[in-house]
Amino acid sequence: MVKSDLPFGSEFSPSQIELARVLEIAQEFSGDWHAIEDEIRREYFDSHATSEYNRRKLANNCKLGMIAYGILHREGFLTDFGERLLSLKNTPEKMYHVFARYILLNLKGLIVIQTVQDMQARGERFNLQKLREWLQERGINFPRGGKHPSIMRLWLEKAGITTSVSWQIDSDRLEQIMGVSGDVIDELSMFTTEQKAFLRTLANIGETESCWSNDIEKAARTIYGVKFDEKNLPKTVLYPLQEAGYVFLERGTKKPGRGAKPFQVTLTDKMKSELVAPIIECLESQIYSDLRPLLRKPLAEILKELSVADRHIKGLALEALAFYIMRLIDLKYVATRLRGQATGGAEVDLVFEGARLIFSRWQIQCKNTKSVSLDDVAKEVGLTFHLKSNVVMVVSTGNISGDARKYAQNVMSTTNLNVILLDSNDLQKIADNPTYIVDALDREAKRAMEIKKLEL
């Protein structure tokens, strides 16, 4: 059975029980989980037309849901969070507000909401099976047929975040409950592992006074096991965080035994310190959280950003281009070998895989240059022996040179590799009609078939 990353909630649902009442029951019979279970059964499930065994099973499921949602200890005592919710029973709106925020930050609810938003932004037809697939890509699993996300949605609906079974999301209400905007969350997700660890450590300290950058780096390295480039700490971590508005830097005086002068770092008011750490922790629980904003961009926006002067934006757009094309043909992201930011927005190399009918591994190189040369294709072909790839795809916002096309043809005629070349004309046609990707790949497949034709 698949271990669920989402909380079990069967029979712990606002459509079946009242949150304030089950909290009262847990308090009344504190420490006696048998009595808690019996009272829940009498109050909510004895009227069900089923056997005594099944009614007890339903009550047991409700109790297990309370445990999974962090409001009840297995021994039958309310958790500190459960006690806090109980204290708000006379202000139901506030109680559901606090519960929803806990679900978002502590039970991967934020990832579920983000995934739904990503699906909607891409025009994906929504159902639980599709949601399960998209969550799996983010490293979040729940059992086939499980009601885990549906129960979560019902609790978030009590707080006004979701509004229907089709997962319509009230972004304003979400922002109100989270205390930060979706843009801030996206920005946090794009930080590097080192930047996240540094900011999270600073937030956990919770001091309003400045801290030495070297001290924060040392603590982050110890706590989170993150390796920092100490010589380039300002360039790789401090300056980006200051530019984003999360910290204020002030060059300090030289400290004994420290060598170069460290910075004094202060967390700004852009985001409350008590939110920084849990939001980053939540984002880090999903795989490739830094890639999430790239998955939402429409192709027209990506192509537009490829022509801007800002190298950072251009690099991200190039990466988004690769994800857009691979999403169209339903391949799974594996790794990034070279990011566009590292090359001034000129190129990005990624690896994707597919497992429909047969396994295939795709190397994707996207180049934001006027022309793709023979050397560009040769470099990718050479890497296939190391990566054990089946397919090389080179996507260019410019042209594919004649020499590059001849080399690709020679590779396909002498090896089992397939080399797919897409140029600016293909990208424009895909922008006009995304389904053109099928025509482009069909063209490339026919070309490969003709090149690899057996002489019998």
C-alpha positions as CSV (number, residue, x, y, z in Angstrom):
1,M,0.0,0.0,0.0
2,V,1.3,3.5,-0.9
3,K,2.3,5.6,2.1
4,S,0.3,8.7,2.0
5,D,1.9,12.2,2.2
6,L,-1.5,13.7,2.8
7,P,-3.4,13.2,6.1
8,F,-5.9,10.3,6.4
9,G,-9.3,11.9,7.0
10,S,-11.9,9.3,6.4
11,E,-15.0,10.1,8.5
12,F,-13.1,13.2,9.9
13,S,-15.0,15.5,7.6
14,P,-17.0,18.6,8.2
15,S,-19.8,16.9,6.2
16,Q,-19.9,14.2,9.0
17,I,-18.8,15.8,12.2
18,E,-18.6,19.2,13.9
19,L,-15.0,20.2,14.7
20,A,-15.8,22.1,17.9
21,R,-17.9,19.2,19.2
22,V,-15.2,16.4,18.6
23,L,-12.7,18.7,20.3
24,E,-15.0,19.0,23.3
25,I,-15.4,15.2,23.4
26,A,-11.6,14.7,23.3
27,Q,-11.3,17.2,26.2
28,E,-14.1,15.6,28.2
29,F,-12.6,12.1,27.9
30,S,-9.0,13.2,27.8
31,G,-6.5,10.3,28.0
32,D,-9.1,7.6,27.3
33,W,-9.2,7.0,23.5
34,H,-11.7,4.2,23.9
35,A,-14.1,6.5,25.5
36,I,-13.5,9.2,22.9
37,E,-14.2,6.7,20.2
38,D,-17.3,5.5,21.9
39,E,-18.7,9.0,22.3
40,I,-18.0,9.9,18.7
41,R,-19.8,6.8,17.6
42,R,-22.9,7.5,19.8
43,E,-23.1,11.1,18.6
44,Y,-22.4,10.8,14.9
45,F,-22.5,7.2,13.7
46,D,-25.1,5.2,15.7
47,S,-27.8,6.3,13.4
48,H,-26.1,4.7,10.4
49,A,-27.9,1.7,9.0
50,T,-25.0,-0.7,9.3
51,S,-23.6,-3.2,11.7
52,E,-22.2,-2.4,15.2
53,Y,-18.8,-3.3,14.0
54,N,-19.0,-0.9,11.0
55,R,-20.3,1.9,13.2
56,R,-17.3,1.4,15.6
57,K,-15.0,1.4,12.5
58,L,-16.4,4.7,11.4
59,A,-15.8,6.2,14.8
60,N,-12.3,4.8,14.8
61,N,-11.6,6.3,11.4
62,C,-12.8,9.7,12.7
63,K,-10.4,9.4,15.7
64,L,-7.5,8.4,13.3
65,G,-8.4,11.5,11.2
66,M,-8.1,13.7,14.3
67,I,-4.7,12.2,14.9
68,A,-3.6,12.6,11.3
69,Y,-4.7,16.2,11.3
70,G,-2.6,17.0,14.4
71,I,-5.3,17.7,16.9
72,L,-5.2,14.5,19.0
73,H,-2.4,12.4,20.4
74,R,-2.7,8.6,20.0
75,E,-3.0,8.3,23.8
76,G,-6.2,10.4,23.7
77,F,-5.0,13.8,24.7
78,L,-5.5,16.9,22.7
79,T,-2.3,18.3,21.2
80,D,-1.3,21.9,21.8
81,F,-2.8,22.7,18.5
82,G,-6.0,20.9,19.4
83,E,-6.2,22.9,22.6
84,R,-5.8,26.1,20.6
85,L,-8.6,25.2,18.3
86,L,-10.8,24.3,21.2
87,S,-10.2,27.7,22.7
88,L,-11.6,29.3,19.6
89,K,-14.9,27.2,19.6
90,N,-17.0,30.3,20.3
91,T,-15.5,32.1,17.2
92,P,-16.0,29.4,14.5
93,E,-14.7,31.7,11.7
94,K,-11.4,32.2,13.5
95,M,-11.2,28.5,14.4
96,Y,-11.6,27.4,10.8
97,H,-9.1,30.2,9.7
98,V,-6.5,28.8,12.1
99,F,-7.2,25.2,11.1
100,A,-6.9,26.0,7.4
101,R,-3.6,27.8,7.9
102,Y,-2.3,24.8,9.8
103,I,-3.4,22.5,7.0
104,L,-1.7,24.7,4.4
105,L,1.6,25.0,6.2
106,N,1.9,21.7,8.1
107,L,0.0,19.1,6.2
108,K,1.1,19.9,2.6
109,G,-2.2,21.7,1.9
110,L,-0.3,24.6,0.3
111,I,1.3,22.2,-2.2
112,V,-2.1,20.7,-3.0
113,I,-3.6,24.2,-3.6
114,Q,-0.6,25.2,-5.7
115,T,-0.9,22.1,-7.8
116,V,-4.6,22.7,-8.4
117,Q,-3.8,26.3,-9.4
118,D,-1.1,25.1,-11.8
119,M,-3.5,22.6,-13.4
120,Q,-6.1,25.4,-13.8
121,A,-3.5,27.8,-15.2
122,R,-2.5,25.3,-17.8
123,G,-6.1,24.5,-18.7
124,E,-5.8,20.9,-17.4
125,R,-9.1,19.2,-17.1
126,F,-9.5,18.5,-13.4
127,N,-10.3,15.2,-11.6
128,L,-8.8,13.4,-8.7
129,Q,-6.8,11.0,-10.9
130,K,-5.2,14.0,-12.7
131,L,-4.5,15.7,-9.4
132,R,-2.9,12.5,-8.1
133,E,-0.6,12.4,-11.2
134,W,0.4,16.1,-10.8
135,L,1.0,15.7,-7.1
136,Q,3.2,12.6,-7.8
137,E,5.4,14.8,-9.9
138,R,5.9,17.0,-6.9
139,G,6.8,14.0,-4.7
140,I,3.4,13.9,-3.0
141,N,1.6,10.6,-2.9
142,F,-1.7,9.3,-1.6
143,P,-3.4,5.9,-2.2
144,R,-5.4,5.2,-5.4
145,G,-9.0,5.9,-4.6
146,G,-8.1,7.7,-1.4
147,K,-10.3,10.6,-0.3
148,H,-7.4,12.4,1.3
149,P,-7.4,15.6,-0.9
150,S,-11.2,15.7,-1.0
151,I,-11.4,15.7,2.8
152,M,-8.7,18.4,2.9
153,R,-10.7,20.5,0.4
154,L,-13.8,20.3,2.6
155,W,-11.9,21.7,5.6
156,L,-10.3,24.5,3.4
157,E,-13.8,25.2,2.2
158,K,-14.9,25.9,5.7
159,A,-12.4,28.7,5.8
160,G,-13.5,30.0,2.4
161,I,-10.4,29.0,0.4
162,T,-12.1,26.5,-1.9
163,T,-15.6,27.1,-3.0
164,S,-16.8,24.0,-4.9
165,V,-16.1,20.4,-5.7
166,S,-14.3,21.6,-8.8
167,W,-11.7,23.2,-6.6
168,Q,-12.4,26.8,-7.4
169,I,-9.9,28.7,-5.2
170,D,-10.5,32.2,-3.7
171,S,-7.0,33.7,-4.1
172,D,-7.8,36.7,-2.0
173,R,-9.0,34.5,0.9
174,L,-6.0,32.3,0.5
175,E,-3.7,35.3,0.8
176,Q,-5.6,36.6,3.8
177,I,-5.2,33.3,5.7
178,M,-1.6,32.8,4.7
179,G,-0.7,36.3,5.4
180,V,1.4,36.5,2.2
181,S,0.6,36.8,-1.5
182,G,1.0,34.0,-4.0
183,D,3.8,36.0,-5.7
184,V,5.8,35.9,-2.4
185,I,5.3,32.1,-2.2
186,D,6.4,31.7,-5.8
187,E,9.4,33.9,-5.1
188,L,10.4,31.9,-2.1
189,S,10.1,28.7,-4.1
190,M,12.6,30.0,-6.6
191,F,15.4,30.5,-4.0
192,T,18.3,28.1,-4.1
193,T,18.8,25.5,-1.4
194,E,21.5,27.7,0.2
195,Q,19.3,30.8,0.1
196,K,16.3,28.9,1.6
197,A,18.5,27.4,4.4
198,F,20.0,30.8,5.2
199,L,16.7,32.6,5.3
200,R,15.0,29.8,7.3
201,T,17.8,29.8,9.9
202,L,17.5,33.6,10.3
203,A,13.8,33.3,10.6
204,N,14.0,30.5,13.2
205,I,16.3,32.7,15.3
206,G,13.5,35.2,15.5
207,E,15.8,38.1,16.6
208,T,14.8,41.6,15.7
209,E,18.5,42.6,16.0
210,S,21.1,42.0,13.4
211,C,23.0,38.7,13.2
212,W,26.4,38.0,11.7
213,S,26.2,36.5,8.3
214,N,29.0,34.0,9.2
215,D,27.2,32.9,12.2
216,I,24.0,32.3,10.3
217,E,25.9,30.4,7.5
218,K,27.5,28.2,10.1
219,A,24.2,27.4,11.9
220,A,22.4,26.7,8.5
221,R,25.2,24.4,7.5
222,T,25.0,22.5,10.8
223,I,21.2,22.3,11.1
224,Y,20.3,21.6,7.4
225,G,23.5,20.0,6.1
226,V,23.8,22.6,3.3
227,K,27.2,23.3,1.9
228,F,27.9,27.0,1.3
229,D,30.6,28.6,-0.9
230,E,32.0,30.7,2.0
231,K,34.1,32.9,-0.3
232,N,31.1,33.7,-2.5
233,L,28.4,33.9,0.2
234,P,27.5,37.5,-0.5
235,K,27.2,36.9,-4.2
236,T,25.3,33.6,-4.0
237,V,23.1,34.2,-1.0
238,L,23.2,37.6,0.7
239,Y,22.9,39.9,-2.2
240,P,20.0,37.9,-3.9
241,L,18.1,37.9,-0.5
242,Q,18.6,41.6,-0.1
243,E,17.6,42.3,-3.7
244,A,14.4,40.3,-3.1
245,G,13.7,42.4,0.0
246,Y,13.9,39.8,2.7
247,V,17.1,41.0,4.5
248,F,19.0,44.2,5.1
249,L,22.8,44.0,4.9
250,E,25.3,46.2,6.7
251,R,29.0,45.6,6.5
252,G,30.3,45.0,10.0
253,T,33.7,45.5,11.6
254,K,36.2,42.7,11.4
255,K,35.6,40.0,14.1
256,P,38.5,38.2,15.8
257,G,39.4,35.0,13.9
258,R,36.9,35.8,11.1
259,G,39.2,37.0,8.4
260,A,37.2,39.2,6.0
261,K,34.5,41.4,7.5
262,P,31.2,39.6,7.6
263,F,27.8,41.3,7.1
264,Q,25.3,42.1,9.7
265,V,22.0,40.7,8.5
266,T,18.5,41.8,9.6
267,L,15.2,40.2,8.5
268,T,13.0,42.9,6.9
269,D,9.3,43.5,7.4
270,K,8.5,42.1,4.0
271,M,7.4,38.9,5.6
272,K,6.9,38.1,9.2
273,S,9.6,35.9,10.6
274,E,7.1,33.4,12.0
275,L,5.9,32.7,8.4
276,V,9.2,32.5,6.6
277,A,10.4,29.2,8.1
278,P,7.2,27.2,7.8
279,I,6.5,28.3,4.3
280,I,10.0,27.4,3.1
281,E,9.7,24.1,5.0
282,C,6.5,23.4,3.2
283,L,7.9,24.3,-0.2
284,E,11.0,22.1,0.4
285,S,8.8,19.1,1.1
286,Q,7.9,18.9,-2.6
287,I,10.3,17.9,-5.3
288,Y,11.5,20.7,-7.6
289,S,9.6,23.4,-5.8
290,D,11.8,26.0,-7.5
291,L,10.5,24.8,-10.9
292,R,6.8,25.4,-10.1
293,P,6.4,28.9,-11.5
294,L,7.9,27.7,-14.8
295,L,5.1,25.1,-15.2
296,R,2.4,27.8,-15.3
297,K,3.7,30.0,-18.1
298,P,1.9,30.0,-21.4
299,L,4.1,29.7,-24.5
300,A,3.3,33.2,-25.7
301,E,4.6,34.7,-22.5
302,I,7.7,32.4,-22.6
303,L,8.6,33.5,-26.1
304,K,8.1,37.1,-25.2
305,E,10.5,36.8,-22.2
306,L,13.2,35.2,-24.3
307,S,13.7,38.5,-26.1
308,V,14.1,40.7,-23.0
309,A,17.4,42.1,-21.9
310,D,17.4,40.7,-18.4
311,R,19.6,37.6,-18.5
312,H,17.9,36.1,-15.4
313,I,14.4,36.4,-16.9
314,K,15.7,35.1,-20.2
315,G,17.3,32.1,-18.5
316,L,14.1,31.2,-16.6
317,A,12.1,31.6,-19.8
318,L,14.4,29.2,-21.6
319,E,13.9,26.6,-18.9
320,A,10.2,27.2,-19.0
321,L,10.2,26.5,-22.7
322,A,11.7,23.1,-22.2
323,F,9.1,22.3,-19.6
324,Y,6.3,23.5,-21.8
325,I,7.3,21.3,-24.7
326,M,7.8,18.2,-22.5
327,R,4.5,18.7,-20.7
328,L,2.8,18.7,-24.1
329,I,4.0,15.2,-24.7
330,D,3.7,14.1,-21.1
331,L,7.3,13.4,-20.2
332,K,8.5,13.5,-16.6
333,Y,11.2,15.9,-15.4
334,V,14.4,14.2,-14.0
335,A,17.2,16.7,-13.7
336,T,18.6,20.0,-14.8
337,R,22.2,19.8,-16.0
338,L,22.8,23.4,-17.0
339,R,20.5,26.3,-16.2
340,G,20.0,29.3,-18.5
341,Q,21.0,31.7,-15.8
342,A,24.5,30.2,-15.7
343,T,24.9,31.0,-19.4
344,G,23.4,34.4,-19.5
345,G,20.1,33.0,-20.8
346,A,21.7,31.4,-23.8
347,E,21.0,27.8,-23.2
348,V,19.5,25.2,-20.7
349,D,20.0,21.5,-20.6
350,L,17.4,19.2,-19.0
351,V,16.7,15.4,-18.8
352,F,13.2,14.0,-19.1
353,E,11.9,10.4,-19.2
354,G,8.8,8.5,-20.4
355,A,7.5,5.0,-19.7
356,R,4.6,4.6,-22.1
357,L,5.0,1.3,-23.9
358,I,8.8,1.4,-23.6
359,F,11.2,3.4,-21.4
360,S,12.8,6.5,-23.1
361,R,15.2,9.1,-21.8
362,W,15.3,12.5,-23.5
363,Q,18.0,15.1,-23.4
364,I,16.6,18.5,-24.1
365,Q,18.8,21.5,-25.0
366,C,17.1,24.8,-25.5
367,K,19.2,27.6,-27.1
368,N,18.3,31.2,-27.2
369,T,20.8,32.0,-29.9
370,K,20.6,33.0,-33.6
371,S,21.8,29.7,-34.8
372,V,22.5,26.1,-33.6
373,S,25.8,24.8,-34.8
374,L,27.2,21.3,-35.5
375,D,29.2,21.6,-32.2
376,D,26.0,22.3,-30.2
377,V,24.4,19.1,-31.5
378,A,27.7,17.1,-31.2
379,K,28.0,18.0,-27.5
380,E,24.6,16.6,-26.7
381,V,25.2,13.4,-28.7
382,G,28.5,12.9,-26.8
383,L,26.6,13.1,-23.5
384,T,24.2,10.4,-24.4
385,F,26.8,7.7,-23.6
386,H,27.0,9.0,-20.1
387,L,23.3,9.6,-19.6
388,K,22.2,6.6,-21.5
389,S,19.7,8.7,-23.4
390,N,17.5,7.5,-26.4
391,V,16.5,10.9,-27.7
392,V,18.3,14.2,-28.2
393,M,16.1,17.2,-28.7
394,V,17.5,20.6,-29.6
395,V,15.1,23.5,-29.5
396,S,16.2,26.9,-30.9
397,T,14.7,30.3,-30.8
398,G,16.7,30.9,-34.0
399,N,17.7,28.6,-36.9
400,I,19.3,25.2,-37.1
401,S,22.4,25.4,-39.3
402,G,22.8,23.1,-42.3
403,D,25.9,21.5,-40.9
404,A,24.0,20.7,-37.7
405,R,21.2,19.1,-39.6
406,K,23.6,17.0,-41.7
407,Y,25.4,15.9,-38.5
408,A,22.1,14.9,-36.9
409,Q,21.3,12.9,-40.0
410,N,24.6,11.1,-39.9
411,V,24.2,10.3,-36.2
412,M,20.8,8.7,-36.8
413,S,22.1,6.7,-39.8
414,T,24.9,5.2,-37.8
415,T,23.5,4.8,-34.2
416,N,20.2,4.0,-32.5
417,L,19.8,7.6,-31.3
418,N,17.0,9.8,-32.5
419,V,17.8,13.5,-32.9
420,I,14.9,16.0,-33.0
421,L,15.5,19.5,-34.1
422,L,12.9,22.3,-33.6
423,D,13.6,25.9,-34.7
424,S,11.9,29.3,-34.4
425,N,9.3,28.5,-37.0
426,D,8.2,25.4,-35.1
427,L,8.0,27.4,-31.8
428,Q,5.8,30.0,-33.5
429,K,3.4,27.3,-34.8
430,I,3.3,25.7,-31.4
431,A,2.5,29.1,-29.9
432,D,-0.4,29.6,-32.4
433,N,-1.6,26.0,-31.8
434,P,0.0,23.8,-29.0
435,T,-1.2,20.6,-30.7
436,Y,1.3,21.4,-33.6
437,I,3.9,19.7,-31.4
438,V,2.4,16.4,-32.5
439,D,2.9,17.4,-36.2
440,A,6.4,18.5,-35.5
441,L,7.3,15.3,-33.7
442,D,5.6,13.2,-36.4
443,R,7.7,15.0,-39.0
444,E,10.8,14.3,-37.1
445,A,9.8,10.6,-36.6
446,K,9.2,10.1,-40.3
447,R,12.5,11.7,-41.1
448,A,14.3,9.4,-38.6
449,M,12.4,6.4,-40.1
450,E,13.5,7.3,-43.6
451,I,17.2,7.7,-42.4
452,K,17.2,4.4,-40.5
453,K,15.4,2.5,-43.2
454,L,16.8,-1.1,-43.4
455,E,18.2,-2.2,-46.7
456,L,16.9,-5.8,-47.1
